[in-house]
Amino acid sequence: MVLYKKVFLLGKDVSFLDYITALRKKYFTNYVLTIDQIPSTENYQAQIFFTAPLWLWGFANVFPDGVLLHKCTIQHFKDEEHFSLQASPKPINLCIAAFYVMVSVTTLIFALSVMIEKDTVSFNNSVMLAIITIAMLAPPVSIYFRDKKLLDKVGSLGTELERN
């Protein structure tokens, strides 16, 4: 399942090979990218590894390998000045994210039904329920946005080559 897909332009007079070479040399804080060419194609596959040792587990990192969007495909369209970057999660990470969403939605529905049944719907109860739901959804959503930000940096490197 593809959770991230975006098309990036290559900089003026920058080849796709120059972009891949620059990407291999680029340092990303807290991440390591491995880039390999997909056999019999002109496309590349990148894997993202989270390397921040202090964030190994906890609220900021709920997935076993540290990232939701683990595998990326960098696809270049021959004789065109753009490439696409798409990323997918590992199945286990997708299951963990789905679990967080299902538990938070189930808790929300259960709490609302109990509040309605006992006629205890109040502003305070509603605010508390919203805070609990947001807290339950925060870890996978924040990691998705963190990974998306990294992938935006990876893709925009092709246009930055022109400026340098």
Order of alpha helices (4+ residues) and beta strands (2+ residues): beta-alpha-beta-beta-beta-beta-alpha-alpha
